[in-house]
């Protein structure tokens, strides 16, 4: 009997230990070396939403969005139980990862997924970058590839490009040409072409001997070897916003170019739209007619053929009207289509999405009264019962305008009573009404 009891106790202990070990094996976290299945995500930047495949073992999901791929600058970190997440972030480049959270440990992950909001794909086409310096021959009557600045009284010559005297065969039947560089006392034989490889001041004396008279004639060239290209800059109208290295333009989508050069002076400025053929800038604003992303390439060339490396500027012409909401400050108001029913004890506030283009002005007008500037401190209040016309105008910094008209009826009783008494059928009691862009 006693022996049977000991056997039973021993079997019970073995059974309990087996269950504990099995349970521990079930709950043991996966090691970092174990392969984790990837969570497939679908990112919709336009609607600012994320979806992913469901995991049958998930208790919840962790959504993380950061500005860097190492997730040091995290802007969103939330736990959700659904397989969809909506976010509200300003335009820019972001990185997403969705992690499955199991009972006691972290499960599969989506990995790092980059995405853009409001930033279109980069324009990949580039313009031809090389400028044919040989097309610039200067303005000197005596020398090829030399430019004379009459105001400064300085000759400019290019670096690493040959210069030579312009000899009219009808006048000069040259027997011999010799040169002396930088005040050298002796003249040396000259083959007709001279090239400078260092920037700075130079002095050249040419000695030409005529075949008939055998009399030497000297030409002098005091010049500056110029190897520095012009500096060029791009300017936009006031109605613009610079964000995320993109310039957003509004209705007046124009740009202007200007260049400076301390040496030979600016010969021309060129630009290319989206990598198309280079065009000469005509020193007047260039209009951008298209809406969307545009890449402007621009460069400048001086009077002896030095061309600046092209620069590029990504711009986006946005004609999107600003969105806003009318929000009731006290009680809710009744909305039916664009008809508002509000009490005299209530007043309205105008709210707009802070991630949209910043607002320049908000004005409102009741009936044919004076157009007033909106203030958050005062709001919009109706002091007279009855029906009226109500107009709100919101203008953003790009001069995009959103103008909305409402029919308003002002009561001296609570909006709930209006609904209860059935005065306004099929109407809704709301705290706000939205005007989309």
C-alpha positions as CSV (number, residue, x, y, z in Angstrom):
1,X,0.0,0.0,0.0
2,X,2.7,2.4,1.1
3,X,4.8,1.4,-2.0
4,X,1.8,2.1,-4.3
5,X,1.4,5.5,-2.8
6,X,5.1,6.4,-3.4
7,X,4.8,5.3,-7.0
8,X,1.7,7.5,-7.5
9,X,3.5,10.5,-6.0
10,X,6.5,9.9,-8.2
11,X,4.3,9.7,-11.4
12,X,2.5,12.9,-10.4
13,X,5.8,14.8,-10.0
14,X,7.1,13.5,-13.3
15,X,3.8,14.7,-15.0
16,X,4.0,18.1,-13.4
17,X,7.7,18.6,-14.5
18,X,6.8,17.5,-18.0
19,X,4.0,20.1,-18.3
20,X,6.3,22.9,-17.0
21,X,9.1,22.0,-19.4
22,X,6.5,21.9,-22.3
23,X,5.0,25.2,-21.3
24,X,8.4,26.8,-21.0
25,X,9.3,25.5,-24.5
26,X,6.1,27.0,-25.9
27,X,6.7,30.4,-24.3
28,X,10.4,30.6,-25.0
29,X,11.3,33.7,-27.0
30,X,12.8,33.2,-30.4
31,X,16.4,33.9,-30.7
32,X,17.8,36.6,-32.9
33,X,19.3,34.0,-35.2
34,X,15.9,32.5,-36.0
35,X,14.4,33.5,-39.2
36,X,11.3,35.7,-38.8
37,X,8.7,35.9,-41.6
38,X,8.4,39.3,-43.2
39,X,5.2,41.3,-42.6
40,X,4.1,42.6,-46.0
41,X,3.1,46.2,-45.9
42,X,1.2,48.5,-48.3
43,X,1.9,52.2,-47.9
44,X,-0.5,54.8,-49.4
45,X,1.3,58.2,-49.0
46,X,-1.4,60.1,-50.8
47,X,-4.1,59.0,-48.3
48,X,-1.6,58.7,-45.5
49,X,-2.5,55.2,-44.6
50,X,-0.7,51.8,-44.0
51,X,-2.0,48.3,-44.3
52,X,-0.4,45.0,-43.6
53,X,-1.1,41.2,-43.5
54,X,-2.7,39.9,-40.4
55,X,-0.8,37.5,-38.2
56,X,-3.1,34.9,-36.5
57,X,-0.8,34.8,-33.4
58,X,-0.6,38.5,-32.9
59,X,-1.9,40.2,-29.8
60,X,-1.2,43.6,-31.3
61,X,1.1,45.4,-33.8
62,X,3.7,48.1,-33.2
63,X,3.9,50.8,-35.9
64,X,7.0,52.9,-36.0
65,X,7.8,55.8,-38.4
66,X,11.1,57.6,-38.4
67,X,12.9,60.3,-40.3
68,X,16.0,58.1,-40.6
69,X,16.5,54.4,-41.5
70,X,18.2,53.7,-38.2
71,X,15.1,54.9,-36.3
72,X,17.0,57.3,-34.1
73,X,14.5,60.1,-35.0
74,X,11.2,58.4,-34.4
75,X,8.1,60.5,-35.1
76,X,5.4,57.9,-34.5
77,X,5.5,54.8,-32.3
78,X,2.1,53.2,-31.5
79,X,0.6,49.9,-30.6
80,X,-2.6,49.0,-32.6
81,X,-4.8,45.9,-32.7
82,X,-6.0,46.4,-36.3
83,X,-4.0,45.8,-39.5
84,X,-4.5,49.4,-40.8
85,X,-3.0,52.7,-39.5
86,X,-3.7,56.3,-40.6
87,X,-1.1,59.0,-39.9
88,X,-0.8,62.7,-40.3
89,X,2.7,63.9,-41.1
90,X,4.1,66.8,-43.1
91,X,5.7,66.3,-46.5
92,X,9.1,64.6,-46.4
93,X,10.9,61.3,-46.6
94,X,10.2,58.7,-43.9
95,X,10.9,55.1,-42.9
96,X,8.4,52.6,-41.7
97,X,8.5,49.3,-39.8
98,X,5.6,47.2,-38.5
99,X,6.3,44.6,-35.8
100,X,4.1,41.8,-34.7
101,X,3.8,41.6,-30.9
102,X,3.1,38.1,-29.6
103,X,2.3,37.1,-26.0
104,X,5.7,37.5,-24.4
105,X,8.0,38.5,-27.2
106,X,8.4,40.4,-30.5
107,X,7.4,38.4,-33.5
108,X,7.8,39.0,-37.3
109,X,8.8,42.4,-38.7
110,X,8.2,44.2,-42.0
111,X,11.8,45.4,-42.1
112,X,12.6,49.0,-43.0
113,X,10.4,50.5,-45.7
114,X,11.2,54.0,-47.0
115,X,8.4,56.2,-48.4
116,X,7.8,59.8,-49.4
117,X,4.9,62.1,-48.6
118,X,4.3,65.0,-51.0
119,X,7.8,64.5,-52.6
120,X,7.6,63.0,-56.1
121,X,10.2,60.8,-57.6
122,X,13.4,62.6,-58.5
123,X,13.7,63.7,-62.1
124,X,16.3,61.3,-63.4
125,X,17.0,62.9,-66.8
126,X,20.0,65.2,-66.8
127,X,20.9,67.8,-69.4
128,X,24.2,67.6,-71.4
129,X,26.7,69.0,-69.0
130,X,29.5,70.0,-71.3
131,X,29.7,73.4,-72.8
132,X,31.7,73.9,-76.0
133,X,34.2,76.6,-75.0
134,X,35.5,76.9,-78.5
135,X,32.3,78.6,-79.5
136,X,33.4,81.6,-77.4
137,X,36.1,83.5,-79.4
138,X,36.2,86.8,-77.5
139,X,35.9,90.3,-79.0
140,X,39.5,91.4,-79.6
141,X,40.4,92.7,-83.0
142,X,44.0,91.5,-82.7
143,X,43.8,88.2,-80.9
144,X,41.6,85.1,-81.1
145,X,40.0,83.8,-77.9
146,X,40.8,87.1,-76.1
147,X,38.1,89.3,-74.5
148,X,38.7,93.0,-73.9
149,X,36.8,94.7,-71.1
150,X,36.7,98.4,-72.2
151,X,35.4,99.6,-68.8
152,X,38.2,97.9,-66.9
153,X,40.7,98.2,-69.8
154,X,41.8,94.7,-69.2
155,X,42.3,91.8,-71.7
156,X,41.1,88.4,-70.5
157,X,42.5,85.2,-71.9
158,X,41.3,81.6,-71.2
159,X,43.3,79.0,-69.4
160,X,44.4,75.9,-71.3
161,X,43.0,77.3,-74.6
162,X,45.3,78.7,-77.3
163,X,45.4,82.4,-78.3
164,X,47.0,83.7,-81.4
165,X,47.3,87.0,-83.4
166,X,44.8,87.7,-86.1
167,X,47.0,88.4,-89.1
168,X,45.3,89.8,-92.2
169,X,47.2,88.2,-95.2
170,X,46.5,91.3,-97.3
171,X,48.3,93.5,-94.9
172,X,50.8,91.2,-93.3
173,X,53.0,88.8,-95.2
174,X,54.7,87.6,-92.0
175,X,58.2,86.4,-92.4
176,X,58.8,85.7,-88.7
177,X,57.0,86.1,-85.3
178,X,58.8,86.2,-82.0
179,X,57.4,86.8,-78.6
180,X,58.6,87.9,-75.2
181,X,56.7,86.8,-72.1
182,X,56.5,88.9,-68.9
183,X,59.2,91.4,-69.7
184,X,61.8,88.8,-70.9
185,X,64.6,90.8,-72.5
186,X,65.1,88.5,-75.5
187,X,62.4,87.6,-78.1
188,X,62.0,83.9,-78.9
189,X,60.7,82.1,-81.9
190,X,56.9,81.7,-81.9
191,X,54.9,79.0,-83.8
192,X,51.8,81.1,-83.9
193,X,49.9,79.6,-80.9
194,X,50.3,80.4,-77.2
195,X,48.6,78.6,-74.3
196,X,48.5,79.6,-70.6
197,X,48.2,77.0,-67.9
198,X,48.2,79.1,-64.8
199,X,45.8,81.8,-63.7
200,X,47.1,85.3,-63.1
201,X,48.5,88.4,-64.9
202,X,50.6,88.0,-68.1
203,X,52.4,90.4,-70.5
204,X,53.1,89.3,-74.1
205,X,55.1,91.3,-76.6
206,X,54.8,90.0,-80.2
207,X,57.4,91.0,-82.8
208,X,56.4,90.6,-86.4
209,X,58.7,91.0,-89.4
210,X,57.3,91.8,-92.8
211,X,58.7,90.0,-95.8
212,X,59.0,93.1,-97.9
213,X,60.3,95.7,-95.6
214,X,61.9,93.4,-93.0
215,X,61.0,95.9,-90.4
216,X,59.9,94.6,-87.0
217,X,56.5,95.6,-85.6
218,X,55.5,95.0,-82.0
219,X,52.1,94.1,-80.6
220,X,51.6,94.1,-76.9
221,X,49.1,92.2,-74.8
222,X,48.7,92.9,-71.1
223,X,46.2,90.4,-70.0
224,X,44.7,88.4,-67.1
225,X,44.4,84.6,-67.4
226,X,40.9,83.9,-66.1
227,X,39.9,80.4,-65.1
228,X,37.1,81.2,-62.7
229,X,33.5,80.6,-64.0
230,X,30.6,82.9,-63.1
231,X,28.5,82.4,-60.0
232,X,24.8,81.9,-60.8
233,X,21.8,81.9,-58.5
234,X,18.1,81.3,-58.9
235,X,15.3,83.4,-57.4
236,X,11.6,83.0,-57.0
237,X,8.7,85.3,-56.3
238,X,7.7,86.0,-52.7
239,X,4.8,83.5,-52.9
240,X,6.8,80.4,-52.1
241,X,7.7,78.0,-49.3
242,X,11.0,76.1,-48.9
243,X,10.7,72.8,-47.2
244,X,12.5,69.5,-47.4
245,X,14.9,71.0,-50.0
246,X,11.9,71.6,-52.3
247,X,10.6,75.1,-53.3
248,X,6.8,75.1,-53.5
249,X,5.4,77.6,-55.9
250,X,1.8,78.9,-56.1
251,X,-0.2,80.6,-58.8
252,X,2.7,82.8,-59.9
253,X,5.0,79.9,-60.8
254,X,8.0,81.8,-62.1
255,X,11.7,81.8,-61.6
256,X,14.5,84.3,-62.4
257,X,18.3,83.7,-62.8
258,X,21.2,86.1,-62.1
259,X,24.9,85.6,-62.5
260,X,28.0,87.6,-61.5
261,X,31.6,87.3,-62.6
262,X,34.6,89.3,-61.3
263,X,36.8,88.5,-64.3
264,X,35.8,88.5,-67.9
265,X,32.2,89.1,-67.2
266,X,29.0,87.1,-67.9
267,X,28.3,86.2,-71.5
268,X,25.1,84.2,-71.0
269,X,23.0,82.2,-68.6
270,X,21.4,79.0,-69.5
271,X,18.7,76.8,-68.0
272,X,17.1,73.4,-68.7
273,X,13.7,72.2,-67.5
274,X,13.6,68.5,-66.4
275,X,16.9,67.8,-68.3
276,X,15.7,69.0,-71.7
277,X,17.8,71.0,-74.1
278,X,19.7,74.0,-72.7
279,X,18.0,77.4,-73.4
280,X,19.5,80.9,-73.1
281,X,18.0,82.9,-70.3
282,X,16.5,86.2,-71.7
283,X,16.8,88.1,-68.4
284,X,13.1,88.1,-67.7
285,X,11.0,85.7,-65.4
286,X,10.4,82.2,-66.8
287,X,6.9,80.9,-66.2
288,X,6.3,77.4,-65.1
289,X,2.9,76.3,-66.4
290,X,2.9,72.6,-65.3
291,X,1.6,71.5,-61.9
292,X,3.8,69.0,-60.1
293,X,7.5,68.3,-59.7
294,X,9.9,70.2,-61.9
295,X,13.7,70.2,-61.8
296,X,15.4,73.3,-63.0
297,X,19.1,73.1,-64.1
298,X,21.0,76.3,-64.6
299,X,24.5,77.5,-65.3
300,X,26.4,80.6,-66.6
301,X,29.3,81.2,-69.1
302,X,31.7,84.0,-69.1
303,X,33.2,86.0,-72.1
304,X,36.1,83.6,-72.6
305,X,34.2,80.3,-72.3
306,X,34.5,79.4,-68.6
307,X,31.3,77.6,-67.8
308,X,30.0,77.0,-64.2
309,X,29.0,73.5,-63.2
310,X,25.3,73.2,-63.5
311,X,23.2,73.5,-60.4
312,X,19.8,72.0,-59.9
313,X,16.7,73.0,-58.0
314,X,13.6,70.9,-57.4
315,X,10.4,72.9,-57.3
316,X,6.8,71.9,-57.1
317,X,4.0,74.0,-58.4
318,X,1.0,73.5,-56.1
319,X,-2.5,74.8,-56.9
320,X,-4.1,72.9,-54.1
321,X,-6.7,75.0,-52.3
322,X,-6.4,75.2,-48.5
323,X,-8.7,73.0,-46.5
324,X,-10.4,74.2,-43.3
325,X,-13.1,73.4,-40.8
326,X,-15.8,75.4,-39.1
327,X,-15.8,74.3,-35.5
328,X,-18.5,75.2,-32.9
329,X,-17.0,76.7,-29.7
330,X,-19.9,76.0,-27.3
331,X,-22.7,73.7,-28.2
332,X,-22.9,71.8,-31.5
333,X,-24.8,73.2,-34.5
334,X,-27.1,71.5,-36.9
335,X,-25.9,70.8,-40.4
336,X,-27.9,69.9,-43.5
337,X,-25.9,70.0,-46.7
338,X,-24.3,73.5,-46.6
339,X,-27.1,74.9,-44.4
340,X,-26.0,75.7,-40.8
341,X,-28.4,76.1,-37.9
342,X,-26.7,77.8,-34.9
343,X,-27.8,79.6,-31.7
344,X,-27.0,83.2,-30.8
345,X,-25.1,81.8,-27.7
346,X,-22.7,79.9,-29.9
347,X,-19.9,81.1,-32.2
348,X,-17.6,79.5,-34.8
349,X,-13.9,79.0,-35.1
350,X,-12.0,78.4,-38.3
351,X,-9.4,75.6,-38.1
352,X,-7.0,74.4,-40.7
353,X,-4.5,71.5,-40.9
354,X,-1.2,72.7,-39.6
355,X,0.6,70.3,-42.0
356,X,-0.9,72.1,-45.1
357,X,0.5,75.2,-46.7
358,X,0.6,77.9,-44.0
359,X,-2.3,80.3,-44.1
360,X,-1.7,83.9,-44.9
361,X,-5.2,85.3,-44.2
362,X,-8.7,84.3,-43.2
363,X,-11.6,86.6,-43.8
364,X,-15.4,86.3,-43.4
365,X,-18.5,88.2,-44.4
366,X,-22.1,88.0,-43.3
367,X,-24.6,89.0,-45.9
368,X,-23.5,92.2,-47.7
369,X,-21.6,93.5,-44.7
370,X,-17.9,94.4,-44.4
371,X,-15.4,91.7,-45.0
372,X,-13.7,91.1,-41.7
373,X,-10.4,89.6,-40.7
374,X,-10.8,86.4,-38.6
375,X,-9.3,86.1,-35.2
376,X,-9.1,83.0,-33.0
377,X,-9.6,85.1,-29.9
378,X,-12.9,86.5,-31.1
379,X,-14.2,83.8,-33.4
380,X,-17.3,84.4,-35.6
381,X,-20.5,85.2,-33.8
382,X,-24.0,85.9,-35.1
383,X,-25.9,88.7,-33.4
384,X,-29.1,88.7,-35.3
385,X,-31.7,85.9,-35.5
386,X,-33.0,84.7,-38.9
387,X,-31.4,83.7,-42.1
388,X,-28.2,85.1,-43.6
389,X,-25.5,84.4,-46.1
390,X,-22.1,83.6,-44.7
391,X,-18.8,83.5,-46.7
392,X,-15.4,82.3,-45.4
393,X,-12.2,83.0,-47.5
394,X,-8.9,81.3,-46.6
395,X,-5.7,82.3,-48.5
396,X,-2.4,80.4,-48.1
397,X,1.1,81.6,-48.5
398,X,1.1,80.4,-52.1
399,X,-1.9,82.7,-52.8
400,X,-4.1,79.6,-53.3
401,X,-7.6,80.6,-52.3
402,X,-10.5,78.5,-50.8
403,X,-13.8,80.4,-50.7
404,X,-16.9,78.8,-49.3
405,X,-20.5,80.1,-49.0
406,X,-23.0,78.9,-46.4
407,X,-26.6,79.5,-45.7
408,X,-27.0,80.2,-42.0
409,X,-30.1,80.3,-39.8
410,X,-29.7,81.7,-36.3
411,X,-32.0,80.5,-33.5
412,X,-32.5,81.5,-29.9
413,X,-32.8,78.0,-28.7
414,X,-30.6,74.9,-28.4
415,X,-29.8,73.0,-31.6
416,X,-31.1,69.8,-29.9
417,X,-34.5,71.3,-29.6
418,X,-34.5,72.0,-33.4
419,X,-33.9,68.3,-34.1
420,X,-36.4,67.1,-31.4
421,X,-39.2,69.3,-32.7
422,X,-38.6,68.0,-36.2
423,X,-38.2,71.5,-37.6
424,X,-35.2,70.3,-39.8
425,X,-35.7,66.8,-41.1
426,X,-32.7,64.7,-42.2
427,X,-30.3,67.1,-40.5
428,X,-27.3,66.2,-38.3
429,X,-26.0,67.6,-35.0
430,X,-22.3,68.3,-35.5
431,X,-19.4,69.9,-33.8
432,X,-17.7,70.8,-37.0
433,X,-18.1,71.0,-40.8
434,X,-15.2,70.4,-43.1
435,X,-14.3,72.2,-46.3
436,X,-11.9,70.0,-48.3
437,X,-9.2,71.2,-50.7
